[in-house]
Amino acid sequence: MIANNLEPAYLTHPGEVVKDEIEYRGISQRKLAEAMQTRYNLLAAKRNQSFLSRLRSIRKIAAVF
């Protein structure tokens, strides 16, 4: 949903935006996708309390050895 129900003057396909971005950055589509996915995975892990709890447990065990 667009704020205030405004519609753009012309339609832009998401693929065109991605194409322009990879050309501007001078990277491959694969590299862009890897960067977007990695960022998503890190943010998802930070918000997953179960995962963070298990990670704290592993750190405690590792510190003993």
C-alpha positions in Angstrom: 0.0 0.0 0.0 1.3 3.4 -1.0 1.1 6.2 1.6 -2.0 8.4 1.3 -3.3 6.1 -1.5 -1.2 7.9 -4.1 -0.3 6.1 -7.3 2.9 6.7 -9.2 2.8 8.6 -12.5 4.3 5.7 -14.4 4.7 2.0 -13.5 8.1 0.6 -12.8 8.6 -3.2 -12.8 10.7 -4.4 -9.8 12.9 -6.2 -12.3 13.8 -2.9 -13.9 14.8 -1.4 -10.5 17.0 -4.5 -9.8 18.6 -4.3 -13.3 19.4 -0.6 -12.8 20.9 -1.3 -9.4 23.2 -4.1 -10.5 24.4 -2.0 -13.5 25.0 1.0 -11.3 26.9 -1.0 -8.7 28.8 -3.0 -11.3 28.0 -6.3 -9.6 26.3 -9.5 -10.7 22.7 -10.4 -10.0 24.0 -13.3 -7.9 26.2 -11.0 -5.7 23.3 -8.6 -5.1 21.0 -11.5 -4.1 23.6 -12.9 -1.8 24.0 -9.5 -0.1 20.2 -9.0 0.3 19.8 -12.6 1.6 22.7 -12.4 4.0 21.4 -9.1 5.5 17.9 -10.7 5.9 19.3 -13.8 7.5 21.3 -11.8 10.1 18.4 -9.6 11.0 16.1 -12.7 11.3 18.6 -14.4 13.6 19.0 -11.3 15.8 15.2 -11.3 16.3 14.9 -15.0 17.0 14.9 -15.3 20.8 15.1 -19.1 20.7 18.2 -19.0 18.5 19.8 -16.4 20.7 19.1 -18.4 23.8 20.8 -21.5 22.3 23.7 -19.4 21.1 24.3 -18.1 24.7 24.3 -21.7 25.9 26.8 -22.7 23.4 29.1 -19.8 24.3 28.9 -20.8 28.0 29.9 -24.4 27.2 32.7 -23.3 24.9 34.1 -20.9 27.5 34.5 -23.9 29.9 36.8 -25.7 27.5 
